[in-house]
Amino acid sequence: MNPLKKLWQKLHFALTGRFLCDTCRYDYGDACRRPQRPNAKTCPDYKPGK
């Protein structure tokens, strides 16, 4: 994973207190099968969507 992307994701959680899954476009049904879901602080598949 890109180091800048990973840093941004960590900052997102630190500043908002929200997990990435809360705002990810893959946060529905079985679209995401990552073990970190629904409490991911970093994710290589994260795409903002909500």
mmCIF file as gemmi writes it, N, C-alpha and C atoms, coordinates in Angstrom:
data_model
loop_
_atom_site.group_PDB
_atom_site.id
_atom_site.type_symbol
_atom_site.label_atom_id
_atom_site.label_alt_id
_atom_site.label_comp_id
_atom_site.label_asym_id
_atom_site.label_entity_id
_atom_site.label_seq_id
_atom_site.pdbx_PDB_ins_code
_atom_site.Cartn_x
_atom_site.Cartn_y
_atom_site.Cartn_z
_atom_site.occupancy
_atom_site.B_iso_or_equiv
_atom_site.pdbx_formal_charge
_atom_site.auth_seq_id
_atom_site.auth_asym_id
_atom_site.pdbx_PDB_model_num
ATOM 1 N N . MET Axp A 1 ? 0.845 -1.174 0 1 0 ? 1 A 1
ATOM 2 C CA . MET Axp A 1 ? 0 0 0 1 0 ? 1 A 1
ATOM 3 C C . MET Axp A 1 ? 0.889 1.235 0 1 0 ? 1 A 1
ATOM 4 N N . ASN Axp A 2 ? 0.463 2.237 -0.726 1 0 ? 2 A 1
ATOM 5 C CA . ASN Axp A 2 ? 1.164 3.511 -0.805 1 0 ? 2 A 1
ATOM 6 C C . ASN Axp A 2 ? 1.291 4.112 0.603 1 0 ? 2 A 1
ATOM 7 N N . PRO Axp A 3 ? 2.495 4.527 1.024 1 0 ? 3 A 1
ATOM 8 C CA . PRO Axp A 3 ? 2.67 5.078 2.372 1 0 ? 3 A 1
ATOM 9 C C . PRO Axp A 3 ? 1.835 6.331 2.625 1 0 ? 3 A 1
ATOM 10 N N . LEU Axp A 4 ? 1.65 7.161 1.608 1 0 ? 4 A 1
ATOM 11 C CA . LEU Axp A 4 ? 0.834 8.361 1.798 1 0 ? 4 A 1
ATOM 12 C C . LEU Axp A 4 ? -0.637 8.006 1.997 1 0 ? 4 A 1
ATOM 13 N N . LYS Axp A 5 ? -1.099 6.995 1.272 1 0 ? 5 A 1
ATOM 14 C CA . LYS Axp A 5 ? -2.484 6.549 1.425 1 0 ? 5 A 1
ATOM 15 C C . LYS Axp A 5 ? -2.696 5.986 2.829 1 0 ? 5 A 1
ATOM 16 N N . LYS Axp A 6 ? -1.736 5.213 3.298 1 0 ? 6 A 1
ATOM 17 C CA . LYS Axp A 6 ? -1.834 4.633 4.635 1 0 ? 6 A 1
ATOM 18 C C . LYS Axp A 6 ? -1.845 5.738 5.695 1 0 ? 6 A 1
ATOM 19 N N . LEU Axp A 7 ? -1.008 6.736 5.53 1 0 ? 7 A 1
ATOM 20 C CA . LEU Axp A 7 ? -0.967 7.864 6.461 1 0 ? 7 A 1
ATOM 21 C C . LEU Axp A 7 ? -2.292 8.608 6.452 1 0 ? 7 A 1
ATOM 22 N N . TRP Axp A 8 ? -2.843 8.869 5.27 1 0 ? 8 A 1
ATOM 23 C CA . TRP Axp A 8 ? -4.128 9.562 5.173 1 0 ? 8 A 1
ATOM 24 C C . TRP Axp A 8 ? -5.212 8.771 5.893 1 0 ? 8 A 1
ATOM 25 N N . GLN Axp A 9 ? -5.213 7.458 5.724 1 0 ? 9 A 1
ATOM 26 C CA . GLN Axp A 9 ? -6.232 6.633 6.357 1 0 ? 9 A 1
ATOM 27 C C . GLN Axp A 9 ? -6.12 6.687 7.881 1 0 ? 9 A 1
ATOM 28 N N . LYS Axp A 10 ? -4.912 6.678 8.395 1 0 ? 10 A 1
ATOM 29 C CA . LYS Axp A 10 ? -4.724 6.776 9.843 1 0 ? 10 A 1
ATOM 30 C C . LYS Axp A 10 ? -5.167 8.147 10.348 1 0 ? 10 A 1
ATOM 31 N N . LEU Axp A 11 ? -4.855 9.19 9.592 1 0 ? 11 A 1
ATOM 32 C CA . LEU Axp A 11 ? -5.287 10.53 9.974 1 0 ? 11 A 1
ATOM 33 C C . LEU Axp A 11 ? -6.806 10.657 9.947 1 0 ? 11 A 1
ATOM 34 N N . HIS Axp A 12 ? -7.443 10.034 8.977 1 0 ? 12 A 1
ATOM 35 C CA . HIS Axp A 12 ? -8.897 10.049 8.873 1 0 ? 12 A 1
ATOM 36 C C . HIS Axp A 12 ? -9.524 9.541 10.166 1 0 ? 12 A 1
ATOM 37 N N . PHE Axp A 13 ? -9.031 8.421 10.655 1 0 ? 13 A 1
ATOM 38 C CA . PHE Axp A 13 ? -9.578 7.859 11.889 1 0 ? 13 A 1
ATOM 39 C C . PHE Axp A 13 ? -9.253 8.752 13.079 1 0 ? 13 A 1
ATOM 40 N N . ALA Axp A 14 ? -8.026 9.246 13.148 1 0 ? 14 A 1
ATOM 41 C CA . ALA Axp A 14 ? -7.619 10.073 14.285 1 0 ? 14 A 1
ATOM 42 C C . ALA Axp A 14 ? -8.426 11.371 14.367 1 0 ? 14 A 1
ATOM 43 N N . LEU Axp A 15 ? -8.714 11.972 13.223 1 0 ? 15 A 1
ATOM 44 C CA . LEU Axp A 15 ? -9.428 13.25 13.219 1 0 ? 15 A 1
ATOM 45 C C . LEU Axp A 15 ? -10.939 13.107 13.315 1 0 ? 15 A 1
ATOM 46 N N . THR Axp A 16 ? -11.494 12.082 12.704 1 0 ? 16 A 1
ATOM 47 C CA . THR Axp A 16 ? -12.951 11.945 12.676 1 0 ? 16 A 1
ATOM 48 C C . THR Axp A 16 ? -13.476 10.93 13.68 1 0 ? 16 A 1
ATOM 49 N N . GLY Axp A 17 ? -12.646 9.983 14.089 1 0 ? 17 A 1
ATOM 50 C CA . GLY Axp A 17 ? -13.097 8.926 14.981 1 0 ? 17 A 1
ATOM 51 C C . GLY Axp A 17 ? -13.958 7.892 14.275 1 0 ? 17 A 1
ATOM 52 N N . ARG Axp A 18 ? -14.034 7.969 12.959 1 0 ? 18 A 1
ATOM 53 C CA . ARG Axp A 18 ? -14.838 7.03 12.17 1 0 ? 18 A 1
ATOM 54 C C . ARG Axp A 18 ? -13.921 6.031 11.481 1 0 ? 18 A 1
ATOM 55 N N . PHE Axp A 19 ? -14.374 4.793 11.446 1 0 ? 19 A 1
ATOM 56 C CA . PHE Axp A 19 ? -13.63 3.768 10.723 1 0 ? 19 A 1
ATOM 57 C C . PHE Axp A 19 ? -13.812 3.986 9.225 1 0 ? 19 A 1
ATOM 58 N N . LEU Axp A 20 ? -12.852 3.513 8.437 1 0 ? 20 A 1
ATOM 59 C CA . LEU Axp A 20 ? -12.924 3.674 6.985 1 0 ? 20 A 1
ATOM 60 C C . LEU Axp A 20 ? -14.176 3.026 6.405 1 0 ? 20 A 1
ATOM 61 N N . CYS Axp A 21 ? -14.584 1.924 6.979 1 0 ? 21 A 1
ATOM 62 C CA . CYS Axp A 21 ? -15.756 1.203 6.457 1 0 ? 21 A 1
ATOM 63 C C . CYS Axp A 21 ? -17.019 2.067 6.468 1 0 ? 21 A 1
ATOM 64 N N . ASP Axp A 22 ? -17.09 3.013 7.39 1 0 ? 22 A 1
ATOM 65 C CA . ASP Axp A 22 ? -18.272 3.875 7.481 1 0 ? 22 A 1
ATOM 66 C C . ASP Axp A 22 ? -18.455 4.743 6.243 1 0 ? 22 A 1
ATOM 67 N N . THR Axp A 23 ? -17.374 5.012 5.517 1 0 ? 23 A 1
ATOM 68 C CA . THR Axp A 23 ? -17.461 5.899 4.357 1 0 ? 23 A 1
ATOM 69 C C . THR Axp A 23 ? -16.983 5.24 3.067 1 0 ? 23 A 1
ATOM 70 N N . CYS Axp A 24 ? -16.837 3.924 3.086 1 0 ? 24 A 1
ATOM 71 C CA . CYS Axp A 24 ? -16.32 3.209 1.918 1 0 ? 24 A 1
ATOM 72 C C . CYS Axp A 24 ? -17.441 2.834 0.954 1 0 ? 24 A 1
ATOM 73 N N . ARG Axp A 25 ? -17.179 2.917 -0.339 1 0 ? 25 A 1
ATOM 74 C CA . ARG Axp A 25 ? -18.19 2.547 -1.333 1 0 ? 25 A 1
ATOM 75 C C . ARG Axp A 25 ? -18.466 1.048 -1.346 1 0 ? 25 A 1
ATOM 76 N N . TYR Axp A 26 ? -17.602 0.246 -0.728 1 0 ? 26 A 1
ATOM 77 C CA . TYR Axp A 26 ? -17.809 -1.199 -0.684 1 0 ? 26 A 1
ATOM 78 C C . TYR Axp A 26 ? -18.494 -1.658 0.611 1 0 ? 26 A 1
ATOM 79 N N . ASP Axp A 27 ? -19.026 -0.741 1.383 1 0 ? 27 A 1
ATOM 80 C CA . ASP Axp A 27 ? -19.666 -1.071 2.659 1 0 ? 27 A 1
ATOM 81 C C . ASP Axp A 27 ? -21.136 -1.423 2.465 1 0 ? 27 A 1
ATOM 82 N N . TYR Axp A 28 ? -21.379 -2.542 1.823 1 0 ? 28 A 1
ATOM 83 C CA . TYR Axp A 28 ? -22.741 -3.056 1.664 1 0 ? 28 A 1
ATOM 84 C C . TYR Axp A 28 ? -22.677 -4.554 1.422 1 0 ? 28 A 1
ATOM 85 N N . GLY Axp A 29 ? -23.613 -5.251 1.958 1 0 ? 29 A 1
ATOM 86 C CA . GLY Axp A 29 ? -23.705 -6.695 1.74 1 0 ? 29 A 1
ATOM 87 C C . GLY Axp A 29 ? -22.385 -7.415 1.864 1 0 ? 29 A 1
ATOM 88 N N . ASP Axp A 30 ? -22.087 -8.237 0.871 1 0 ? 30 A 1
ATOM 89 C CA . ASP Axp A 30 ? -20.842 -9.003 0.849 1 0 ? 30 A 1
ATOM 90 C C . ASP Axp A 30 ? -19.819 -8.417 -0.124 1 0 ? 30 A 1
ATOM 91 N N . ALA Axp A 31 ? -19.918 -7.134 -0.413 1 0 ? 31 A 1
ATOM 92 C CA . ALA Axp A 31 ? -18.989 -6.509 -1.349 1 0 ? 31 A 1
ATOM 93 C C . ALA Axp A 31 ? -17.562 -6.513 -0.807 1 0 ? 31 A 1
ATOM 94 N N . CYS Axp A 32 ? -17.42 -6.456 0.497 1 0 ? 32 A 1
ATOM 95 C CA . CYS Axp A 32 ? -16.089 -6.464 1.127 1 0 ? 32 A 1
ATOM 96 C C . CYS Axp A 32 ? -15.975 -7.681 2.024 1 0 ? 32 A 1
ATOM 97 N N . ARG Axp A 33 ? -14.913 -8.435 1.817 1 0 ? 33 A 1
ATOM 98 C CA . ARG Axp A 33 ? -14.697 -9.634 2.634 1 0 ? 33 A 1
ATOM 99 C C . ARG Axp A 33 ? -13.415 -9.531 3.468 1 0 ? 33 A 1
ATOM 100 N N . ARG Axp A 34 ? -12.922 -8.34 3.636 1 0 ? 34 A 1
ATOM 101 C CA . ARG Axp A 34 ? -11.703 -8.134 4.425 1 0 ? 34 A 1
ATOM 102 C C . ARG Axp A 34 ? -11.964 -8.473 5.888 1 0 ? 34 A 1
ATOM 103 N N . PRO Axp A 35 ? -10.986 -9.084 6.56 1 0 ? 35 A 1
ATOM 104 C CA . PRO Axp A 35 ? -11.186 -9.451 7.971 1 0 ? 35 A 1
ATOM 105 C C . PRO Axp A 35 ? -11.28 -8.234 8.897 1 0 ? 35 A 1
ATOM 106 N N . GLN Axp A 36 ? -10.787 -7.074 8.454 1 0 ? 36 A 1
ATOM 107 C CA . GLN Axp A 36 ? -10.827 -5.873 9.283 1 0 ? 36 A 1
ATOM 108 C C . GLN Axp A 36 ? -12.23 -5.25 9.342 1 0 ? 36 A 1
ATOM 109 N N . ARG Axp A 37 ? -13.074 -5.598 8.401 1 0 ? 37 A 1
ATOM 110 C CA . ARG Axp A 37 ? -14.397 -5.003 8.299 1 0 ? 37 A 1
ATOM 111 C C . ARG Axp A 37 ? -15.223 -5.389 9.508 1 0 ? 37 A 1
ATOM 112 N N . PRO Axp A 38 ? -15.958 -4.529 10.105 1 0 ? 38 A 1
ATOM 113 C CA . PRO Axp A 38 ? -16.309 -3.153 9.761 1 0 ? 38 A 1
ATOM 114 C C . PRO Axp A 38 ? -15.493 -2.107 10.509 1 0 ? 38 A 1
ATOM 115 N N . ASN Axp A 39 ? -14.367 -2.494 11.103 1 0 ? 39 A 1
ATOM 116 C CA . ASN Axp A 39 ? -13.593 -1.566 11.93 1 0 ? 39 A 1
ATOM 117 C C . ASN Axp A 39 ? -12.21 -1.284 11.375 1 0 ? 39 A 1
ATOM 118 N N . ALA Axp A 40 ? -12.096 -1.138 10.075 1 0 ? 40 A 1
ATOM 119 C CA . ALA Axp A 40 ? -10.789 -0.929 9.446 1 0 ? 40 A 1
ATOM 120 C C . ALA Axp A 40 ? -10.276 0.495 9.673 1 0 ? 40 A 1
ATOM 121 N N . LYS Axp A 41 ? -9.024 0.556 10.086 1 0 ? 41 A 1
ATOM 122 C CA . LYS Axp A 41 ? -8.343 1.849 10.204 1 0 ? 41 A 1
ATOM 123 C C . LYS Axp A 41 ? -7.447 2.08 8.998 1 0 ? 41 A 1
ATOM 124 N N . THR Axp A 42 ? -7.028 0.994 8.339 1 0 ? 42 A 1
ATOM 125 C CA . THR Axp A 42 ? -6.301 1.059 7.076 1 0 ? 42 A 1
ATOM 126 C C . THR Axp A 42 ? -6.84 -0.056 6.189 1 0 ? 42 A 1
ATOM 127 N N . CYS Axp A 43 ? -6.863 0.199 4.885 1 0 ? 43 A 1
ATOM 128 C CA . CYS Axp A 43 ? -7.375 -0.802 3.949 1 0 ? 43 A 1
ATOM 129 C C . CYS Axp A 43 ? -6.866 -0.495 2.541 1 0 ? 43 A 1
ATOM 130 N N . PRO Axp A 44 ? -6.258 -1.489 1.872 1 0 ? 44 A 1
ATOM 131 C CA . PRO Axp A 44 ? -5.747 -1.24 0.529 1 0 ? 44 A 1
ATOM 132 C C . PRO Axp A 44 ? -6.868 -1.069 -0.512 1 0 ? 44 A 1
ATOM 133 N N . ASP Axp A 45 ? -8.082 -1.511 -0.199 1 0 ? 45 A 1
ATOM 134 C CA . ASP Axp A 45 ? -9.194 -1.404 -1.158 1 0 ? 45 A 1
ATOM 135 C C . ASP Axp A 45 ? -10.096 -0.204 -0.904 1 0 ? 45 A 1
ATOM 136 N N . TYR Axp A 46 ? -9.808 0.625 0.093 1 0 ? 46 A 1
ATOM 137 C CA . TYR Axp A 46 ? -10.699 1.725 0.452 1 0 ? 46 A 1
ATOM 138 C C . TYR Axp A 46 ? -10.913 2.699 -0.705 1 0 ? 46 A 1
ATOM 139 N N . LYS Axp A 47 ? -12.176 2.996 -0.956 1 0 ? 47 A 1
ATOM 140 C CA . LYS Axp A 47 ? -12.573 4.016 -1.939 1 0 ? 47 A 1
ATOM 141 C C . LYS Axp A 47 ? -13.667 4.848 -1.296 1 0 ? 47 A 1
ATOM 142 N N . PRO Axp A 48 ? -13.478 6.165 -1.158 1 0 ? 48 A 1
ATOM 143 C CA . PRO Axp A 48 ? -14.529 6.991 -0.562 1 0 ? 48 A 1
ATOM 144 C C . PRO Axp A 48 ? -15.809 6.896 -1.386 1 0 ? 48 A 1
ATOM 145 N N . GLY Axp A 49 ? -16.917 6.818 -0.712 1 0 ? 49 A 1
ATOM 146 C CA . GLY Axp A 49 ? -18.149 6.68 -1.458 1 0 ? 49 A 1
ATOM 147 C C . GLY Axp A 49 ? -19.367 7.253 -0.775 1 0 ? 49 A 1
ATOM 148 N N . LYS Axp A 50 ? -19.398 7.248 0.529 1 0 ? 50 A 1
ATOM 149 C CA . LYS Axp A 50 ? -20.595 7.717 1.241 1 0 ? 50 A 1
ATOM 150 C C . LYS Axp A 50 ? -20.372 9.105 1.772 1 0 ? 50 A 1
